[in-house]
């Protein structure tokens, strides 16, 4: 379904249905913020979403607990944090279910349209590329191998603490020797990617292919993106219009 895109900070739009308002610190008039690095989520951002997360959550939590937790968490369920304090036996079973869903996803792994072209654009402007995912390292390794794109650092859930904690993004910024306010986090999740980016002090861009985050239920979430697009192909215009890019 064709939808209007937010290619400028969301608070400046008058025609877009605004569930979000920007939280970024804007530069003085006539100046653009500098951008030196972009950090991507993997599943649902660089790759086509193939994991049925709702089915996964139901399998791990059971139907009644799933409904209860979902009702009190408008941004989405953080399943990894939720099971963290379970008993060792119960947590092990939960991880086995999660890994099984992830393994099925690897069999259907596909690159997101526009991802390769966007990475080529960033490379042409000497903008660093990093990756943060809550998936396992094996999935990251397969992604690199299958699609031939390099992200460094590329942090999987073996890096603790994982998203939405800002630690992985701050780690990448430190390794690049670039301050977070010169970095953008791009992902398809409010609760993981946007929260991680905002907590770290980076710019954030939400990839919302279907417009699900235009729903009123997301109007009052704690962390809101600075920008929102419905495809990676529109990130080019966003970056060129709003940032001073390295060259």
C-alpha positions as CSV (number, residue, x, y, z in Angstrom):
1,X,0.0,0.0,0.0
2,X,1.4,3.4,-1.0
3,X,1.9,5.8,1.8
4,X,3.3,9.3,2.4
5,X,6.8,9.3,3.8
6,X,8.3,11.4,6.6
7,X,11.6,12.6,5.1
8,X,12.1,15.5,7.5
9,X,11.8,15.7,11.3
10,X,8.3,14.5,12.2
11,X,7.4,17.6,14.2
12,X,7.7,19.8,11.0
13,X,5.1,17.8,9.0
14,X,1.6,19.2,8.6
15,X,0.1,16.6,6.2
16,X,1.4,13.4,7.7
17,X,-0.6,11.6,10.4
18,X,1.7,12.5,13.3
19,X,1.9,9.8,16.0
20,X,5.5,11.0,16.7
21,X,7.3,14.3,17.3
22,X,11.0,14.7,17.1
23,X,13.2,14.7,20.2
24,X,16.4,15.7,18.4
25,X,18.4,18.8,19.1
26,X,18.3,20.8,15.9
27,X,21.2,22.9,14.7
28,X,21.1,26.7,14.3
29,X,19.2,28.0,11.3
30,X,21.0,27.4,8.0
31,X,23.2,24.6,9.5
32,X,22.8,20.9,9.4
33,X,23.8,18.3,11.9
34,X,27.0,16.3,11.0
35,X,26.5,12.6,10.4
36,X,29.5,10.3,10.5
37,X,28.0,6.9,11.1
38,X,24.8,4.8,10.7
39,X,24.0,1.8,12.8
40,X,21.3,-0.7,11.5
41,X,19.1,-3.2,13.1
42,X,19.1,-6.5,11.1
43,X,15.8,-8.4,11.3
44,X,13.1,-6.4,9.7
45,X,15.5,-3.6,8.6
46,X,18.4,-5.0,6.6
47,X,16.5,-8.2,6.0
48,X,12.9,-8.9,5.1
49,X,10.9,-9.8,8.3
50,X,10.3,-13.5,8.2
51,X,10.1,-14.4,11.9
52,X,6.5,-14.6,13.3
53,X,7.3,-12.8,16.6
54,X,3.7,-12.9,17.9
55,X,3.7,-16.7,17.4
56,X,7.1,-16.9,19.1
57,X,5.9,-14.9,22.1
58,X,2.7,-17.0,22.4
59,X,4.8,-20.2,22.3
60,X,7.2,-18.9,25.0
61,X,4.7,-17.2,27.3
62,X,1.4,-19.1,26.8
63,X,-1.7,-17.4,25.5
64,X,-3.0,-15.8,28.7
65,X,0.4,-14.3,29.8
66,X,1.0,-13.1,26.2
67,X,-2.3,-11.2,26.2
68,X,-1.7,-9.7,29.6
69,X,1.8,-8.5,28.9
70,X,0.9,-7.2,25.4
71,X,-1.9,-5.1,26.9
72,X,0.5,-3.3,29.3
73,X,3.3,-2.8,26.8
74,X,2.2,-0.7,23.8
75,X,5.6,-0.5,22.2
76,X,5.8,-4.3,22.1
77,X,7.0,-7.3,24.2
78,X,10.7,-7.5,25.2
79,X,10.8,-11.3,25.4
80,X,14.5,-11.5,26.2
81,X,14.3,-9.3,29.2
82,X,11.0,-10.8,30.3
83,X,12.5,-14.3,30.6
84,X,15.8,-13.1,32.1
85,X,14.7,-13.9,35.7
86,X,12.9,-17.2,35.0
87,X,14.3,-20.3,36.6
88,X,17.2,-21.9,34.7
89,X,15.1,-24.8,33.4
90,X,12.2,-22.6,32.3
91,X,14.5,-20.0,30.7
92,X,16.4,-22.8,28.8
93,X,13.1,-24.1,27.4
94,X,12.2,-20.5,26.4
95,X,15.5,-20.0,24.6
96,X,15.1,-23.3,22.8
97,X,11.8,-22.1,21.4
98,X,13.2,-18.7,20.4
99,X,16.2,-20.3,18.7
100,X,14.0,-22.7,16.8
101,X,12.0,-19.7,15.4
102,X,15.2,-17.9,14.5
103,X,16.6,-21.0,12.8
104,X,13.5,-21.2,10.6
105,X,14.0,-17.5,9.8
106,X,17.5,-18.1,8.6
107,X,16.2,-20.6,6.0
108,X,14.1,-17.8,4.5
109,X,16.7,-15.0,4.9
110,X,16.2,-12.2,2.3
111,X,17.8,-8.8,1.9
112,X,15.5,-5.8,2.4
113,X,14.9,-3.9,-0.9
114,X,17.1,-0.9,-1.0
115,X,19.6,-2.1,1.6
116,X,22.5,-2.8,-0.7
117,X,22.0,0.5,-2.5
118,X,21.8,2.4,0.7
119,X,25.0,0.8,2.0
120,X,26.7,1.7,-1.3
121,X,25.6,5.3,-0.9
122,X,27.0,5.5,2.7
123,X,30.3,4.0,1.5
124,X,30.5,6.6,-1.2
125,X,30.3,9.3,1.5
126,X,32.7,7.6,3.9
127,X,30.0,7.1,6.5
128,X,30.6,4.2,8.8
129,X,28.2,1.3,9.0
130,X,27.5,-0.7,12.2
131,X,24.9,-3.3,13.1
132,X,23.1,-4.2,16.3
133,X,20.7,-7.2,16.5
134,X,19.1,-9.2,19.2
135,X,19.5,-12.2,17.0
136,X,22.5,-14.6,17.5
137,X,26.0,-14.3,16.0
138,X,25.4,-17.2,13.6
139,X,22.6,-15.2,12.0
140,X,24.9,-12.1,11.6
141,X,27.6,-14.3,10.1
142,X,25.2,-15.8,7.6
143,X,23.9,-12.4,6.7
144,X,27.4,-11.1,6.0
145,X,28.3,-14.2,4.0
146,X,25.1,-14.4,2.0
147,X,24.8,-10.7,1.0
148,X,28.4,-9.6,0.9
149,X,27.9,-6.4,2.9
150,X,30.2,-5.5,5.8
151,X,29.2,-3.9,9.1
152,X,31.7,-3.2,11.8
153,X,31.2,-3.5,14.6
154,X,28.3,-6.0,14.2
155,X,26.9,-6.8,17.6
156,X,24.6,-9.8,18.2
157,X,22.8,-10.7,21.4
158,X,25.9,-12.3,22.8
159,X,27.0,-8.7,23.5
160,X,25.4,-7.8,26.9
161,X,23.4,-5.8,27.7
162,X,21.5,-5.9,24.4
163,X,19.0,-3.4,23.0
164,X,17.1,-1.4,24.2
165,X,20.0,-0.7,26.5
166,X,22.2,2.0,24.9
167,X,25.4,0.0,25.7
168,X,25.8,-1.7,22.3
169,X,25.4,1.6,20.4
170,X,27.7,3.5,22.8
171,X,30.2,0.7,22.3
172,X,30.1,1.2,18.5
173,X,30.4,5.0,18.9
174,X,33.4,4.5,21.1
175,X,35.1,2.1,18.7
176,X,34.6,4.6,15.9
177,X,35.7,7.5,18.1
178,X,32.6,9.3,17.0
179,X,30.1,11.0,19.4
180,X,26.6,9.6,19.5
181,X,25.1,12.9,18.3
182,X,26.9,12.3,15.0
183,X,25.4,8.8,14.5
184,X,22.0,7.6,13.4
185,X,20.3,4.3,14.5
186,X,17.9,2.9,11.9
187,X,15.5,0.1,12.8
188,X,11.9,-1.2,12.6
189,X,11.2,-1.4,16.4
190,X,10.2,1.4,18.7
191,X,10.9,-0.6,21.8
192,X,14.4,-1.8,20.8
193,X,15.9,0.3,18.1
194,X,14.5,3.7,18.7
195,X,14.8,3.3,22.5
196,X,18.4,2.2,22.2
197,X,19.3,5.2,19.9
198,X,17.5,7.8,22.0
199,X,19.1,6.5,25.3
200,X,22.5,6.7,23.7
201,X,21.9,10.3,22.4
202,X,21.9,9.4,18.7
203,X,19.5,10.3,16.0
204,X,16.9,7.7,15.2
205,X,15.0,6.6,12.1
206,X,12.0,4.2,12.3
207,X,11.4,2.0,9.3
208,X,7.7,1.5,9.2
209,X,6.8,-0.3,6.0
210,X,3.1,-0.8,6.7
211,X,2.2,2.3,8.8
212,X,1.5,0.2,11.9
213,X,3.1,2.9,14.1
214,X,0.6,5.5,12.9
215,X,-1.9,3.7,15.2
216,X,-3.1,5.8,18.2
217,X,-1.8,3.2,20.6
218,X,1.8,4.3,19.9
219,X,1.1,8.1,20.4
220,X,2.3,8.2,24.0
221,X,5.2,5.8,24.0
222,X,8.3,7.0,25.9
223,X,10.8,7.0,23.0
224,X,9.8,8.5,19.6
225,X,11.9,8.6,16.4
226,X,13.4,11.7,14.9
227,X,12.5,10.5,11.4
228,X,10.2,7.9,9.9
229,X,10.3,6.2,6.5
230,X,8.4,3.4,4.8
231,X,11.3,2.0,2.8
232,X,15.1,2.1,3.0
233,X,15.1,3.8,-0.5
234,X,13.9,7.0,1.2
235,X,16.8,7.2,3.6
236,X,18.9,8.8,0.9
237,X,16.7,11.9,0.7
238,X,16.3,12.1,4.4
239,X,20.1,12.1,5.0
240,X,20.9,14.6,2.2
241,X,18.1,17.0,3.3
242,X,18.9,17.0,7.0
243,X,22.6,16.2,7.5
244,X,26.1,17.3,6.6
245,X,27.5,14.1,5.3
246,X,31.1,13.0,5.4
247,X,32.8,12.9,2.0
